[in-house]
Amino acid sequence: MKRFIVTGALHGFLAVALGAFGAHALDGILDAYGQDIWNKAVQYQMFHATGLLVIGLLMSSKILGEVKQLNVAGIVFNLGIVFFSGSLYVLALSGIKVLGAITPIGGVLFLTGWVCIILAAMKHAR
């Protein structure tokens, strides 16, 4: 529970820092395509950082408590950020197109996390 609040905050911090880095330090270095890829990585990292914070708070509260599905959701969100956003950051900087093949793994991990949250909520509703 606490670990997802910490990792969510860490990913949020990094998303802001990497967003600023992309806007300022990479301005003029990345073309429009690379900038778009970079921004997409930042956006999805921030979305899922927020999701991690919510998971941690749900696990800490009496709303859903320590539900196994929430733990899985937190783990796959963390992995999803690494695979999805990480591969896009490297793709934007390197231009190596084959790295784009890794990105969908992160997307599937994100989807898995959201399904786990749905299952946790449905389990709690019973």
Helices and strands as residue ranges (DSSP letters): H 2-24, H 32-60, H 68-80, I 81-85, H 86-94, G 97-101, H 103-125
